[in-house]
Amino acid sequence: MDGIMVGVYSLSVVAAAAVVWLVVNRRRGSVPSGRLAPIVGAARRRALIAVLFAATVFLVGMLAGVALPELLGQPFALTPLVAGAAGLALYGATPPRAVSVRDDEPRDAVLVPRSALSAVPARWAAVLLVVSALFVLLVVFCGMTAGVDEAGRARTIRFEAPDMASWSSPYPGWFYGVPALLGLLCLSVCMVIALRRISSTAAFPRAADAELDRHWRRRSVEVVLKLAIGAVLFSFGGISVIAGLTMGNAVIDGSTLVVWWVIAVSLRIIGLVALVLSVGSVTLAGLTAATIGKAAASEAMPSEVAVR
């Protein structure tokens, strides 16, 4: 069943990306020419490779979770975050490709200080912070409400009544939550590295291209943030759904407080919504990566468009 769910999710990502790609490419802008065309192509390839590498690591990790039942499902909570971190680490490690400038060619400088957060869109940053905070709260809640199994692993939930007790597993307690939190930390570090790579890349040699310079940085940062959001959302959604299902199985009808039944149903619904949103976020990351430079060509007016 887990393998089928992973397959359906993966196919939905591919289908959504294909549909959006076809719609967007019907109104594609002109492609930059001259010495800047390779720069634009390199920028697009770097972003696309990062997204595709993350998707590949995701699929490998999920298949490992299915093929290795002795791991007790830990890859399902950890893999989305590790996959996102791997894609962002590859992006951050890829050296930038600079615009060639002749020795006798004049250079302009725009003395605007940049940091890793300079080009971060406020709305996407807010979404990432909210999703990450909810993820941490969910992990802490599940960890605090989990019980231990016969091997001492925090992966069960238990309810008791005067004349009976009920427990169910796997429940995403600390056995799954601690690796997931470490995965979130790894993702955050790799995201900062990728953002730092974008901000530290040399600006265009012409002051007239300052707006285009800001443009490529914004689009590249969006790829980073959307990929990170998708990774956190998938892990959040998976943990939430499993927590809701396991909690619902352990609830004792007529004895357990109704609030636990409400929490179980809410977790399932919220988790499914998060999984759907993660499809959209990863799709947007791939779409943004694929259109770097193309959108700039139709939006910007200078004779040449350069994006790194």
RAPEQUI-V634227 format. One record per backbone hydrogen bond with DSSP energy under -0.5 kcal/mol. CO is the residue of the C=O (numbers start at 1). NH is the residue of the N-H. Records with the same first field share a line. If there is no record, write none. Layout:
CO=NH + NH
This chain:
1=5
2=6
3=7
4=8
5=9
6=10
7=11
8=12
9=13
10=14
11=15
12=16
13=17
14=18
15=19
16=20
17=21
18=22
19=23
20=24
21=25
22=26
23=26
24=27
25=28
33=36
34=37
36=40
37=41
38=42
39=43
40=44
41=45
42=46
43=47
44=48
45=49
46=50
47=51
48=52
49=53
50=54
51=55
52=56
53=57
54=58
55=59
56=60
57=61
58=62
59=63
60=64
61=65
62=66
63=67
64=68
67=69
68=71
69=72
71=74
73=76 + 77
74=77 + 78
75=79
78=81 + 82
79=83
80=84
81=85
82=86
83=87
84=88
85=89
86=90
87=91
88=92
89=93
90=94
91=94
96=98
102=105
109=111
110=112
111=113
115=118
117=120
121=125
122=126
123=127
124=128
125=129
126=130
127=131
128=132
129=133
130=134
131=135
132=136
133=137
134=138
135=139
136=140
137=141
138=142
139=143
140=144
141=145
142=146
143=146
147=155 + 156
149=152
153=149 + 155
154=175
155=171
156=147
157=168
159=166
161=164
164=161
166=159
168=157
171=173
173=176 + 177
174=178
176=180
177=181
178=182
179=183
180=184
181=185
182=186
183=187
184=188
185=189
186=190
187=191
188=192
189=193
190=194
191=195
192=196
193=197
194=198
195=199
196=200
197=201
198=201
205=108
206=209
207=210
209=213
210=214
211=215
212=216
213=217
214=218
215=219
216=220
217=221
218=222
219=223
220=224
221=225
222=226
223=227
224=228
225=229
226=230
227=231
228=232
229=233
230=234
231=235
232=236
233=237
234=238
235=239
236=240
237=241
238=242
239=243
240=244
241=245
242=246
243=247
244=248
245=249
246=250
247=251
251=253
252=255 + 256
257=260 + 261
258=262
259=263
260=264
261=265
262=266
263=267
264=268
265=269
266=270
267=271
268=272
269=273
270=274
271=275
272=276
273=277
274=278
275=279
276=280
277=281
278=282
279=283
280=284
281=285
282=286
283=287
284=288
285=289
286=290
287=291
289=292
291=295
293=297
294=298
295=299
296=300
